[in-house]
Protein backbone atom coordinates (compact mmCIF):
# COMPACT_ATOMS: atom_id res chain seq x y z
CA UNK A 1 0.00 0.00 0.00
CA UNK A 2 1.43 3.36 -1.05
CA UNK A 3 1.61 5.98 1.67
CA UNK A 4 0.04 9.24 0.49
CA UNK A 5 2.27 12.32 0.58
CA UNK A 6 1.85 14.65 3.54
CA UNK A 7 -0.40 17.67 3.22
CA UNK A 8 1.55 20.81 4.14
CA UNK A 9 0.39 24.42 4.04
CA UNK A 10 2.49 27.55 4.44
CA UNK A 11 0.59 30.72 5.39
CA UNK A 12 -2.63 28.89 4.56
CA UNK A 13 -1.59 27.81 1.04
CA UNK A 14 -0.75 24.19 0.06
CA UNK A 15 2.86 23.77 -1.03
CA UNK A 16 3.64 22.46 -4.50
CA UNK A 17 6.06 19.72 -3.38
CA UNK A 18 5.10 18.60 0.14
CA UNK A 19 7.52 15.67 0.17
CA UNK A 20 10.44 18.01 -0.54
CA UNK A 21 9.31 20.46 2.12
CA UNK A 22 8.86 17.62 4.61
CA UNK A 23 12.46 16.56 3.94
CA UNK A 24 13.71 20.11 4.44
CA UNK A 25 11.68 20.52 7.63
CA UNK A 26 13.01 17.28 9.11
CA UNK A 27 16.32 18.85 10.07
CA UNK A 28 17.97 15.51 9.27
CA UNK A 29 20.74 15.40 6.72
CA UNK A 30 24.24 16.63 6.00
CA UNK A 31 26.10 19.12 3.85
CA UNK A 32 29.41 20.45 2.67
CA UNK A 33 30.48 24.05 2.17
CA UNK A 34 33.01 25.16 -0.41
CA UNK A 35 34.52 28.28 -1.90
CA UNK A 36 34.39 28.47 -5.70
CA UNK A 37 36.84 30.67 -7.60
CA UNK A 38 36.51 30.91 -11.38
CA UNK A 39 34.60 27.63 -11.39
CA UNK A 40 37.29 25.81 -9.40
CA UNK A 41 37.37 24.40 -5.84
CA UNK A 42 40.24 23.45 -3.55
CA UNK A 43 39.83 19.92 -2.22
CA UNK A 44 36.91 19.08 -4.51
CA UNK A 45 37.56 15.33 -4.19
CA UNK A 46 37.40 15.67 -0.40
CA UNK A 47 34.04 17.44 -0.63
CA UNK A 48 32.62 14.76 -2.93
CA UNK A 49 33.94 11.98 -0.73
CA UNK A 50 32.43 13.61 2.37
CA UNK A 51 29.04 13.84 0.68
CA UNK A 52 29.13 10.24 -0.51
CA UNK A 53 30.31 8.79 2.82
CA UNK A 54 27.71 10.71 4.83
CA UNK A 55 24.93 9.80 2.40
CA UNK A 56 25.84 6.13 2.69
CA UNK A 57 25.92 6.34 6.49
CA UNK A 58 22.68 8.30 6.93
CA UNK A 59 20.58 7.01 4.03
CA UNK A 60 22.21 3.76 2.89
CA UNK A 61 22.76 5.00 -0.66
CA UNK A 62 25.66 6.39 -2.64
CA UNK A 63 25.77 9.95 -3.96
CA UNK A 64 27.36 10.18 -7.38
CA UNK A 65 30.08 12.83 -7.51
CA UNK A 66 29.41 13.57 -11.17
CA UNK A 67 25.80 14.39 -10.32
CA UNK A 68 26.92 16.73 -7.54
CA UNK A 69 29.30 18.55 -9.86
CA UNK A 70 26.55 18.98 -12.44
CA UNK A 71 24.16 20.35 -9.82
CA UNK A 72 26.73 22.84 -8.52
CA UNK A 73 27.75 23.91 -12.02
CA UNK A 74 24.11 24.39 -12.98
CA UNK A 75 23.35 26.42 -9.86
CA UNK A 76 26.35 28.68 -10.48
CA UNK A 77 25.30 29.20 -14.10
CA UNK A 78 21.73 29.99 -13.07
CA UNK A 79 23.04 32.49 -10.50
CA UNK A 80 25.40 34.00 -13.08
CA UNK A 81 28.47 33.52 -10.86
CA UNK A 82 31.99 32.18 -11.24
CA UNK A 83 33.03 33.06 -7.66
CA UNK A 84 30.75 32.05 -4.80
CA UNK A 85 30.26 30.36 -1.47
CA UNK A 86 28.42 27.13 -2.30
CA UNK A 87 26.72 24.63 -0.01
CA UNK A 88 25.44 21.21 -1.04
CA UNK A 89 22.79 19.77 1.27
CA UNK A 90 21.53 16.18 1.25
CA UNK A 91 18.17 15.34 2.83
CA UNK A 92 16.07 12.18 3.35
CA UNK A 93 15.24 10.53 0.05
CA UNK A 94 18.66 11.79 -1.10
CA UNK A 95 17.11 15.07 -2.15
CA UNK A 96 20.01 17.39 -2.96
CA UNK A 97 19.89 21.18 -2.60
CA UNK A 98 22.54 23.69 -3.66
CA UNK A 99 22.84 27.24 -2.36
CA UNK A 100 24.95 29.94 -4.00
CA UNK A 101 25.96 33.03 -2.02
CA UNK A 102 28.62 35.74 -2.02
CA UNK A 103 32.15 34.38 -1.78
CA UNK A 104 34.16 34.70 1.40
CA UNK A 105 37.07 37.17 1.23
CA UNK A 106 40.39 35.66 0.22
CA UNK A 107 43.35 35.91 2.58
CA UNK A 108 43.67 35.60 6.33
CA UNK A 109 40.74 36.51 8.53
CA UNK A 110 40.82 38.88 11.49
CA UNK A 111 42.11 37.58 14.85
CA UNK A 112 39.46 35.60 16.72
CA UNK A 113 38.54 35.69 20.41
CA UNK A 114 37.06 32.38 21.57
CA UNK A 115 35.13 31.37 24.66
CA UNK A 116 34.89 27.78 25.87
CA UNK A 117 31.64 25.87 26.34
CA UNK A 118 30.97 22.40 27.71
CA UNK A 119 29.54 20.81 24.56
CA UNK A 120 30.57 18.26 21.94
CA UNK A 121 28.60 17.73 18.75
CA UNK A 122 26.78 14.39 18.31
CA UNK A 123 28.22 12.26 15.47
CA UNK A 124 30.98 14.85 15.05
CA UNK A 125 32.55 13.08 12.05
CA UNK A 126 29.48 14.12 9.98
CA UNK A 127 28.88 17.69 8.87
CA UNK A 128 25.26 17.23 9.79
CA UNK A 129 22.18 19.40 10.00
CA UNK A 130 20.25 20.01 13.19
CA UNK A 131 23.15 21.86 14.80
CA UNK A 132 21.03 23.62 17.43
CA UNK A 133 23.74 23.26 20.07
CA UNK A 134 26.42 24.77 17.85
CA UNK A 135 24.20 27.67 16.84
CA UNK A 136 23.06 28.26 20.41
CA UNK A 137 26.58 28.37 21.81
CA UNK A 138 27.97 30.30 18.85
CA UNK A 139 25.31 33.01 19.13
CA UNK A 140 25.78 33.19 22.90
CA UNK A 141 29.52 33.63 22.39
CA UNK A 142 28.98 36.53 20.00
CA UNK A 143 26.48 38.19 22.33
CA UNK A 144 29.15 37.98 25.03
CA UNK A 145 31.62 39.79 22.78
CA UNK A 146 33.54 36.81 21.42
CA UNK A 147 33.90 35.67 17.80
CA UNK A 148 33.37 31.93 18.22
CA UNK A 149 32.62 29.20 20.75
CA UNK A 150 35.26 26.54 21.48
CA UNK A 151 33.73 23.16 22.29
CA UNK A 152 35.20 21.22 25.21
CA UNK A 153 34.38 18.18 27.32
CA UNK A 154 33.34 18.48 30.98
CA UNK A 155 36.99 17.72 31.78
CA UNK A 156 38.34 20.52 29.62
CA UNK A 157 39.47 18.54 26.58
CA UNK A 158 39.25 20.71 23.45
CA UNK A 159 37.56 19.32 20.34
CA UNK A 160 36.74 22.06 17.81
CA UNK A 161 35.03 25.39 17.36
CA UNK A 162 31.29 25.67 16.83
CA UNK A 163 31.91 26.08 13.08
CA UNK A 164 35.69 25.76 12.88
CA UNK A 165 38.64 23.49 13.50
CA UNK A 166 41.33 24.78 15.82
CA UNK A 167 45.08 24.19 15.81
CA UNK A 168 47.83 25.22 18.21
CA UNK A 169 51.50 26.04 17.61
CA UNK A 170 54.11 24.87 20.10
CA UNK A 171 57.05 26.38 18.24
CA UNK A 172 57.81 23.15 16.39
CA UNK A 173 54.53 21.51 15.38
CA UNK A 174 50.99 22.43 14.54
CA UNK A 175 48.94 20.50 17.11
CA UNK A 176 45.43 19.45 16.08
CA UNK A 177 43.25 18.25 18.98
CA UNK A 178 42.62 14.51 18.75
CA UNK A 179 39.19 14.67 20.42
CA UNK A 180 36.25 13.63 18.22
CA UNK A 181 35.54 16.41 15.73
CA UNK A 182 34.70 17.09 12.11
CA UNK A 183 37.72 16.76 9.85
CA UNK A 184 37.16 20.02 7.99
CA UNK A 185 38.25 20.28 4.38
CA UNK A 186 40.60 23.20 5.06
CA UNK A 187 42.08 21.30 8.01
CA UNK A 188 42.48 18.20 5.82
CA UNK A 189 44.32 20.21 3.18
CA UNK A 190 46.62 21.93 5.68
CA UNK A 191 47.52 19.00 7.93
CA UNK A 192 49.83 17.16 5.47
CA UNK A 193 51.37 20.45 4.29
CA UNK A 194 52.44 21.63 7.74
CA UNK A 195 54.54 19.95 10.47
CA UNK A 196 51.43 18.52 12.14
CA UNK A 197 50.64 16.19 15.03
CA UNK A 198 47.35 15.12 16.61
CA UNK A 199 47.12 14.69 20.36
CA UNK A 200 44.80 15.51 23.24
CA UNK A 201 44.71 19.21 24.12
CA UNK A 202 43.13 20.49 27.32
CA UNK A 203 42.42 23.95 28.66
CA UNK A 204 45.27 23.43 31.10
CA UNK A 205 47.64 23.04 28.12
CA UNK A 206 46.85 26.43 26.59
CA UNK A 207 49.64 28.26 28.41
CA UNK A 208 52.14 25.92 26.77
CA UNK A 209 51.34 27.07 23.23
CA UNK A 210 52.79 30.07 21.45
CA UNK A 211 49.93 30.65 19.00
CA UNK A 212 46.69 29.22 17.66
CA UNK A 213 44.49 29.53 14.60
CA UNK A 214 41.09 28.39 13.34
CA UNK A 215 40.02 27.13 9.93
CA UNK A 216 36.83 26.47 8.03
CA UNK A 217 35.52 26.81 4.48
CA UNK A 218 35.33 30.59 4.78
CA UNK A 219 38.48 31.56 6.65
CA UNK A 220 41.84 30.85 8.15
CA UNK A 221 42.32 33.19 11.09
CA UNK A 222 44.68 33.58 14.04
CA UNK A 223 43.32 33.21 17.56
CA UNK A 224 44.08 36.12 19.88
CA UNK A 225 42.43 34.71 23.02
CA UNK A 226 40.67 31.71 24.52
CA UNK A 227 38.74 33.01 27.51
CA UNK A 228 41.41 34.69 29.66
CA UNK A 229 44.38 33.11 27.88
CA UNK A 230 45.84 35.44 25.27
CA UNK A 231 47.99 34.60 22.26
CA UNK A 232 50.30 36.81 20.25
CA UNK A 233 49.41 36.71 16.57
CA UNK A 234 52.43 34.99 14.99
CA UNK A 235 52.67 36.66 11.60
CA UNK A 236 55.37 34.28 10.38
CA UNK A 237 53.31 31.24 11.33
CA UNK A 238 50.16 32.60 9.74
CA UNK A 239 52.09 33.39 6.58
CA UNK A 240 53.28 29.78 6.44
CA UNK A 241 49.78 28.48 7.08
CA UNK A 242 48.17 30.57 4.37
CA UNK A 243 50.98 29.87 1.91
CA UNK A 244 50.38 26.14 2.48
CA UNK A 245 46.69 26.59 1.75
CA UNK A 246 47.35 28.82 -1.26
CA UNK A 247 49.66 26.15 -2.72
CA UNK A 248 46.79 23.67 -3.05
CA UNK A 249 45.77 23.27 -6.69
CA UNK A 250 42.09 23.92 -7.36
CA UNK A 251 39.95 21.41 -9.24
CA UNK A 252 37.53 22.36 -11.99
CA UNK A 253 33.92 21.50 -11.27
HUTASUL-V550988 format. One line per field, one symbol per residue. ss: DSSP state (H for helix, E for strand, C for the rest). psi: psi as a letter, one per 20 degrees, with the letter a starting at -180 (. if undefined). A space follows every 10 residues. Layout:
ss: ???
psi: ???
This chain:
ss: CCCCCCCCEE CCEECCCHHH HHHHHCCCEE EEEEEEECCE EECHHHHHHH HHHHHHHHHC CCCCHHHHHH HHHHHHHHHC CCCEEEEEEE EHHHEEEEEE ECCCCCCCEE EEEEEEEECC CCCCCCCECC CHHHHHHHHH HHHCCCCEEE EECCCCEEEE ECCCEEEEEC CCCEEEECCC CCCCHHHHHH HCCCCEEEEC CEHHHHHHCC EEEEECCCCE EEEEEECCEE CCCCHHHHHH HHHHHHCCCE EEC
psi: pppqqqopqp kipqqhnhhg hhghihjpar rqpqppoljq ppkghgghgg ggghggghik qrophggghg ggggggghik qhpqpppoqp rqjlppqpqp rqqqqrrqrq qppqqqqnpq qqliipmrak lggggghggh ghhjjrhqqp prrijjppfr rhkrqqqqpj igqpoppjqp rpnqggghhh gijqnqqprp prhiihiiqh rqrqqaiiqp qqphqocipq qponhgghgg ghhgghippq pp.
